[in-house]
Amino acid sequence: MSSVVRFLCFVVFLGSTSLKAQDPNIVFILVDDVGWNGTSVQMDLSVPNSISDYHLTPNIKSIADNGAIMSKAYCAAPVCSPTRNAILTGKAPARNGFTDNEVSTDFTKSLLEPTTRTQIDPADVIIPEQIKLYNSNYLTANFGKWDIDGGGPIANGFDESSGNTSTPHGNNGDQVNDPKRIFSIRDDAIAFITRAKTENKPFYLQLSQNAAHTSFHALTSTLNHWNTNTTPGTLHSNPLYAAMLNDLDDSIGDILTHLNNNGYNNTNTYIVFMADHGALDADANNDPLREGKPSLYEGGIRVPMFVSGPGIIPGSRYSSNISALDLFPTFMEWISNTATNVPSNIDGGSLVSLLENTSSVVTGRNDEVIVHYPHYSAMQTVMISGDYKLLVNYKAGVGGSFELYNLSNDIGESVNLKDINPTELNDLKCKLRDYLVSVGALFPSLNQAHSDYSGLGGTAIDVDNDDLEDLWEFENLLLTRYDGTNNNDGDVFTNLDEFSGSGDPLCVDEVTLSINNLSFNETIKIYPNPTKDLLKIDSKYDLSSSLINVYNMLGAKVYESNFKEKIDLSILNSGVYFLSIEENRQRLLHKKVIVK
């Protein structure tokens, strides 16, 4: 029977906001292709369309009602496999190189996408393995979609699973009695919970649903109900999609009831509901969010997320920037009571302090949420920092483009602020660039064989023939909109100068020393970026026959050069030095230099 008429509430909250469970259980429900506005939960009380006007998911809503609603939760990638891999490993796709579902190269396009991993790295320690490293008594299971190969869940630390499954597995089930394998996942989950109860063991249960990924399937009775007894909404109106979500919701309701009947409730069990990315806009309208899967506009990456369990206040709402990468450290802090019981090289942070209202930020990472998807169906990277969102379009025209939005008043991303707020734009570009380079992110490359670049006379590393290597341009978020004569950061060096001198085209990182008198009392402070320390010398005197010497505090010469207007001090360690300009062994100038 449809959950329109059958609804069982999961649990009654017991009142305390400081409840702590010993060896708590975790049920993680990961649904596929469900949009931010695709459920019966209003994600943002100030946004009317942030709740579906047609889909009915009362059991999913019960998780939100009994816990917290995360209104700004983001997936790790706008497609399935990279997000699933990122959740289990805690590593961003940009770091681990698992950025798409498959390897694809199209030599008819002006840009070539980079390679991608297509299976989980066996060297990565994933959630069930980390749990067992802390407490081997835990039982772990993944039922439903796996989609990251590597031998399947059992080969990667899970005790039970549905096997090394992928999207076709969910579409090829018994469509009469088990559409999208919704009910076999339910039955496996109930049997697993029963086993844990019988063995008196704590558990981690991941329900990796195949719904609502295409193709759409639903029970005949549910679809008939939607076709005959419901009125299509303005926002959502597809009866088959709605029926499929209703079957999914029914199965979740059965699991919640089984949990409750066996003593698993808000005092000892955490439940997390999240989508792996947004819905295809053609399948389920994502308005007021822009576009949908696989875009990096909000409709593709902002997802529904609800969390209930010990210490979480029912009906609470959070608008902090949340990432799917935060799940790994959050789960481990719930289990081990520390945010540090995680692999050292993960990218997420713990939500525990936020959810317990002892902090307003995520513990263990910066505020920024970054999604990197350099592949044909989007070829974009975004950084969300506070209310601002920077979006990089690598393939927008020949040159690429940048977009900047304030999500606090423009959730639909309709007003590009890049020309109105250039300071914020450049600040986010610097932060995003530094992050992408630091994790070894892969970028698109220009296709020298494409007609867009015919006649440019470039080489494989400089297709646009601007004397700047293509990869360097992409790594520095210049795309191909600029050339060697541009000066993006407004300092004294052109992009070609920066490229030739290992410089930073986005940040003013050199110091100009103006010599208008031969004084001895000026201190020069050089604050380098990660790549260089350049000093420009501007003088009214003719110093062309002079020497430049740099001495350390002990008087030893550490640098010597004939005079030149730009000198590179990147060879120096941090410390205090003395710079002298000398001519015919006469010291014309002696200045203290502080390198940090």
Secondary structure, 3 states (H helix, E strand, C coil): CCCCCCCCCCCCCCCCCCCCCCCCEEEEEEECCCCCCCCCCCCCCCCHHHCCCCCCCHHHHHHHHCCEEECCEECCCCCHHHHHHHHHHCCCHHHHCCCCCCCCCCCCCCEECCCCCCCCCCCCCCHHHHHHHHCCCCEEEEEECCCCCCCCCHHHCCCEECCCCCHHHHHCCCCCCCHHHHHHHHHHHHHHHHHHHHHCCCEEEEEECCCCCCCCCCCHHHHHHHHHHCCCCCCCCCHHHHHHHHHHHHHHHHHHHHHHHCCCCCCCEEEEEEECCCCCCCCCCCCCCCCCCCCCCHHHHEECEEEECCCCCCCEEECCCEEHHHHHHHHHHHHHCCCCCCCCCCCCCECHHHHCCCCCCCECCCCCEEEEECCCCCCEEEEEECCEEEEEECCCCCCCEEEEEECCCCCCCCCCCCCCCHHHHHHHHHHHHHHHHHCCCCCCEECCCCHHHCCCCCECCECCCCCCCHHHHHHCCCCCCCCCCCCCCCCCCCHHHHHHCCCCCCCCCCEEEEECCCCCCCEEEECCCCCCCEEEEEECCCCCCCEEEEECCCCCEEEEEECCCEEECCCCCCEEEEEEEEECCEEEEEEEEEEC
